[in-house]
Amino acid sequence: MEWTYLMVRQAQVRMQKEIADSIAELHKASVIEMPFESKKFDRIFHCNVYYFWKERLKCCKELLRDLKPGGYMMTVVRVEGLTTFLTPAQTDVNAYMDDLKTSGFSDVSIETVNLKPGYTFQCIKAFYT
């Protein structure tokens, strides 16, 4: 099974109640040309993908296009775990945050979260005002 379908399946299982209650929707699509009308979503969440985008700035602009004004985008990444198989340029969260700002997002911030002892991840949040 392709890993992207596996990730969608895992998300469906973990968010079963939210999906059933129409609180959340899951979509698998290419970020560079998402098949949605402009300003469709209040929030966009993605996890562990920005470092695979070949045209990161164009992808950031597409995320912004899909958000409603007042919405926000959040991404979660565990940088520590990426450095073993990706280049520093790919995993550079500051470069990603700069691309978010350049594309039109505001109040771009990052927070390191300790999930459990010895396991941290970074949460990047960006607003469309």
PEDA-V678051 format. One record per backbone hydrogen bond with DSSP energy under -1.0 kcal/mol. NH is the residue of the N-H (numbers start at 0). CO is the residue of the C=O. E is the energy in kcal/mol with one decimal. If there is no record, write none. Layout:
NH,CO,E + NH,CO,E
//
This chain:
5,1,-1.7 + 6,2,-2.3 + 7,3,-2.1 + 8,4,-2.5 + 9,5,-2.5 + 10,6,-2.3 + 11,7,-2.5 + 12,8,-2.0 + 13,9,-2.6 + 14,10,-2.3 + 15,12,-1.1 + 18,14,-2.6 + 19,15,-2.4 + 20,16,-2.3 + 21,18,-1.5 + 22,17,-2.9 + 23,17,-1.4 + 35,33,-1.4 + 38,64,-3.0 + 40,65,-2.8 + 43,71,-1.8 + 45,73,-2.2 + 47,75,-2.2 + 51,48,-2.8 + 52,49,-1.2 + 58,54,-2.1 + 59,55,-2.3 + 60,56,-2.2 + 61,57,-1.7 + 62,58,-2.2 + 63,59,-2.1 + 64,60,-2.2 + 65,61,-1.6 + 67,40,-3.0 + 69,127,-3.8 + 70,67,-2.3 + 71,41,-1.7 + 72,125,-3.0 + 73,43,-2.9 + 74,123,-2.6 + 75,45,-1.6 + 76,121,-2.5 + 80,77,-1.1 + 81,78,-1.4 + 82,78,-1.2 + 84,81,-1.9 + 85,81,-1.6 + 90,86,-1.8 + 95,91,-1.8 + 96,92,-2.7 + 97,93,-2.3 + 98,94,-2.1 + 99,95,-2.1 + 100,96,-2.2 + 101,97,-2.8 + 102,98,-2.1 + 103,100,-1.2 + 104,99,-2.3 + 105,126,-3.1 + 108,124,-2.5 + 110,122,-2.0 + 112,120,-3.2 + 114,118,-1.9 + 115,118,-1.3 + 118,115,-2.7 + 120,112,-2.1 + 121,76,-3.6 + 122,110,-2.9 + 123,74,-2.9 + 124,108,-2.3 + 125,72,-2.5 + 126,105,-2.9 + 127,70,-2.7
//
